[in-house]
Amino acid sequence: LDKLKAERERGITIDIALWKFETQKFYITIIDAPGHRDFIKNMITGTSQADCAVLIVAAGTGEFEAGISKEGQTREHALLAYTLGVKQLIIGVNKMDSTTPPFSEDRFKEIEKEVGSYIKKIGYNPKAVPFVPISGWNGDNMLEPSDNMPWFKGWAVERKEGNASGKTLIDALDAILPPSRPTDKALRLPL
């Protein structure tokens, strides 16, 4: 997703980027926000416009621990999303292909438990948040259920507006509840 030369060279997202696609139910605009601490202002700009946050958590040994640590970006981004009014959350546990052993159910469960505990502290209801083990590199559980994770029977969420379930990240995106917008009111534009 990184387009700027500096982004490709450093291997990080610096500025927000917009990507649009359609699912079975929605026309979705992904706002790819930077995860790096130096570009947090850009992340806030992108996140403040979102109806739902997709928090990508790296499953690799050391990567997850760095992100969930007290000063980690996983914690900071989840907290900022909630603080900015993004009340719907999807957790993508990425890089499942680089766990030990690859596609480890135990590693996924460990991450699900720890991240679930943290998001509950900041205000999200973990029962309303789908956790999806994915591999962006291989496309596992992105659009189609993965043969590499036969142990994953799918995600399920419970919420007062109705329950939902699925097996993939795209299923989780289709389970988003669109917010009601005051379309009968006057147009407001930020300056």
Buried (B, 14 or more C-beta within 10 A) or exposed (E): EBEEEEBEEEEBBBBBBEEEEEEEEEEBEBBBBBBBEEBBEBBBBBBBBBBBBBBBBBBBEEBBEEBBEEEBBBBBBBBBBBEBEBBBBBBBBBBBBBBEEBBBBEBBBBBBEBBBEBBEEBEBBBEBBBBBBBBBEBEBBBEEBBEBBEEBEEBEBEBEEEEBBBBBBBBBBBBBBEEEEEEEEEEEEEE
